[in-house]
Structures are given as structure tokens and as C-alpha cells.
Amino acid sequence: MGIILIILVIGLVGWLLTQGQAAGGCHAVARTTVNTETPLEILRKRYARGEIDRNEYESRKRDLI
């Protein structure tokens, strides 16, 4: 009787672990953040970090405005 209980507990723990992974695990909330920045703010930050040059910045800015 004790062995059956141990097997059931191990099976339940295994099932719970696989369900957590399927739902994204405990880090699912951290990955689903809300971005409140506007596209223009994002563009400005990319330009400030040097990811894009001035010509690309001006071109994309015209597209956004």
C-alpha cells in the first residue's frame, strides 16, 4: 500500500512539473510585460544607442509623424 502511495505522489509531482512548463513556467509573468513606449520614443532610444544612423532615424521619423 505504501509503494502505491509513493508512485502516485511521484506521478502527481511529475504531472505538475510538465503542466508548469507547458504554461510557461513561473517566469511567464516576467516575459509578458506591457510596453508603454510610443514608437517615436523607441526610435529615439535606438538612435541614441547608435543602433541606427541619422539618415535612417530621420526617414523612420517621417514615416511615424
C-alpha positions in Angstrom: 0.0 0.0 0.0 2.9 2.4 0.8 4.6 1.8 -2.6 1.4 2.7 -4.4 1.1 6.0 -2.5 4.8 6.8 -3.3 4.2 6.1 -7.0 1.1 8.3 -7.0 2.9 11.2 -5.3 5.8 10.9 -7.8 3.4 10.8 -10.7 1.5 13.8 -9.4 4.7 15.8 -9.0 5.8 14.9 -12.5 2.5 15.9 -14.0 2.5 19.2 -12.1 6.0 20.0 -13.4 5.1 19.3 -17.0 1.9 21.5 -16.7 4.0 24.3 -15.4 6.4 24.1 -18.3 3.6 24.0 -20.8 2.1 27.2 -19.3 5.4 29.0 -19.5 6.7 28.1 -16.0 7.0 30.5 -13.1 8.7 33.1 -15.4 5.7 33.6 -17.6 4.7 36.8 -15.9 8.2 38.3 -16.3 8.1 37.8 -20.1 4.7 39.4 -20.6 5.4 43.0 -19.8 3.4 45.8 -21.2 5.3 48.3 -23.4 4.1 51.8 -22.8 6.6 53.5 -25.0 5.5 55.1 -28.2 7.1 54.1 -31.5 8.7 57.5 -31.6 10.3 57.1 -28.2 11.6 53.7 -29.2 13.1 55.2 -32.3 14.8 58.0 -30.3 16.3 55.4 -28.0 17.6 53.3 -30.8 19.2 56.4 -32.4 20.7 57.4 -29.0 22.2 53.9 -28.5 23.7 54.1 -32.0 21.7 51.2 -33.4 20.6 53.3 -36.4 22.3 56.3 -38.2 20.9 59.8 -38.7 19.5 59.1 -42.2 17.6 56.1 -41.0 16.4 57.9 -37.9 15.0 60.8 -40.0 13.4 58.5 -42.5 11.6 56.5 -40.0 10.6 59.6 -38.0 9.0 61.0 -41.1 7.1 57.7 -41.5 5.8 57.9 -38.0 4.8 61.5 -38.0 
